């Protein structure tokens, strides 16, 4: 499981750099400043959670089972949150109205919160090793 967590963290980080560069250099002339800032928010949250997964994959104070309970909401939440923001920020560039699926963003945010809460709860309930 640790390799899966680390691999996902690496993939999220790599994609955040690629998507961020695309946003900064490929979209700057076709999006408003507000849309670019929104796009950048998605990139930031994706990168934050890439680091989160890299740390999670190296934590020895929680069990593999607990790691799974943290990994899944963080991974699904990152995809739903960040990618829905990318689509919403670039909405005017396509024929599809991504605002119709805008409800996905807060669901992704809620999953991120749940992942963080599960990690916090697990760390607090774990007895320190002597």
C-alpha positions as CSV (number, residue, x, y, z in Angstrom):
1,X,0.0,0.0,0.0
2,X,2.9,2.4,0.8
3,X,4.1,2.2,-2.8
4,X,0.6,2.9,-4.1
5,X,0.3,6.0,-1.8
6,X,3.8,7.2,-2.8
7,X,3.2,6.6,-6.5
8,X,-0.1,8.5,-6.3
9,X,1.6,11.4,-4.5
10,X,4.3,11.5,-7.2
11,X,1.8,11.3,-10.0
12,X,-0.3,14.2,-8.4
13,X,2.9,16.3,-8.0
14,X,4.0,15.6,-11.6
15,X,0.6,16.5,-13.0
16,X,0.4,19.6,-10.8
17,X,3.6,20.9,-12.3
18,X,2.5,20.1,-15.9
19,X,-1.0,21.5,-15.4
20,X,0.3,24.5,-13.6
21,X,2.8,25.2,-16.4
22,X,0.0,24.8,-19.0
23,X,-2.2,27.2,-17.0
24,X,0.6,29.8,-16.7
25,X,1.8,29.6,-20.2
26,X,-1.0,28.2,-22.3
27,X,-4.0,29.7,-20.9
28,X,-2.8,33.2,-19.9
29,X,-4.1,34.8,-23.1
30,X,-7.4,33.0,-23.3
31,X,-8.6,33.2,-19.7
32,X,-9.5,36.1,-17.5
33,X,-7.3,36.9,-14.4
34,X,-10.1,35.6,-12.2
35,X,-10.3,32.3,-14.1
36,X,-6.5,31.9,-14.0
37,X,-6.5,32.5,-10.2
38,X,-9.3,29.8,-9.9
39,X,-7.2,27.4,-12.1
40,X,-4.2,28.1,-9.9
41,X,-6.2,27.2,-6.8
42,X,-6.8,23.7,-8.3
43,X,-3.1,23.3,-8.9
44,X,-2.2,24.4,-5.4
45,X,-4.6,22.0,-3.7
46,X,-3.4,19.2,-6.0
47,X,0.2,19.9,-5.0
48,X,-0.6,20.2,-1.3
49,X,-2.2,16.8,-1.4
50,X,0.7,15.3,-3.4
51,X,2.9,16.3,-0.5
52,X,0.3,15.0,1.9
53,X,0.4,11.5,0.2
54,X,4.2,11.5,0.2
55,X,4.2,12.1,3.9
56,X,1.4,9.6,4.5
57,X,3.3,6.9,2.6
58,X,6.2,7.4,5.0
59,X,4.3,7.5,8.2
60,X,5.0,4.5,10.4
61,X,2.8,5.5,13.4
62,X,-0.4,4.4,11.7
63,X,-1.4,1.0,10.4
64,X,-1.8,0.0,6.7
65,X,-5.6,-0.2,7.2
66,X,-5.7,3.3,8.5
67,X,-3.5,4.5,5.7
68,X,-6.1,3.1,3.3
69,X,-8.9,5.0,5.1
70,X,-6.9,8.2,4.7
71,X,-5.6,7.5,1.2
72,X,-8.9,6.9,-0.6
73,X,-10.8,10.1,0.5
74,X,-7.7,12.2,-0.2
75,X,-7.1,10.7,-3.6
76,X,-10.7,10.9,-4.7
77,X,-11.2,14.3,-3.1
78,X,-8.1,15.7,-4.9
79,X,-9.4,14.4,-8.3
80,X,-12.9,15.7,-7.8
81,X,-11.8,19.0,-6.2
82,X,-8.9,20.0,-8.4
83,X,-10.1,18.7,-11.7
84,X,-13.5,20.2,-11.4
85,X,-11.9,23.5,-10.7
86,X,-9.7,23.1,-13.8
87,X,-12.9,22.5,-15.9
88,X,-14.9,25.3,-14.3
89,X,-12.0,27.8,-14.8
90,X,-11.8,26.8,-18.5
91,X,-15.6,26.6,-18.9
92,X,-15.7,29.3,-21.6
93,X,-13.3,27.4,-23.8
94,X,-15.6,24.4,-24.4
95,X,-19.1,23.7,-25.7
96,X,-19.9,21.8,-22.5
97,X,-21.2,23.8,-19.5
98,X,-19.1,22.5,-16.6
99,X,-21.2,24.6,-14.2
100,X,-23.8,21.8,-14.4
101,X,-21.3,19.5,-12.6
102,X,-20.0,22.2,-10.2
103,X,-21.5,20.3,-7.3
104,X,-18.5,17.9,-7.6
105,X,-16.1,20.6,-6.2
106,X,-17.6,20.7,-2.7
107,X,-17.9,16.9,-2.6
108,X,-14.2,16.7,-3.3
109,X,-13.5,19.3,-0.6
110,X,-15.5,17.3,1.9
111,X,-13.5,14.2,1.1
112,X,-10.3,16.1,1.6
113,X,-11.5,17.3,5.0
114,X,-12.5,13.7,5.9
115,X,-9.1,12.4,4.9
116,X,-7.3,15.0,7.1
117,X,-9.7,14.3,10.0
118,X,-9.1,10.6,9.7
119,X,-5.4,11.1,9.8
120,X,-5.6,13.4,12.8
121,X,-7.9,11.1,14.7
122,X,-5.6,8.1,13.9
123,X,-2.4,9.9,15.0
124,X,-4.1,11.2,18.3
125,X,-5.4,7.7,19.2
126,X,-2.1,6.0,18.5
127,X,0.0,5.3,21.5
128,X,3.6,6.6,21.2
129,X,6.2,4.0,20.7
130,X,8.8,3.7,23.5
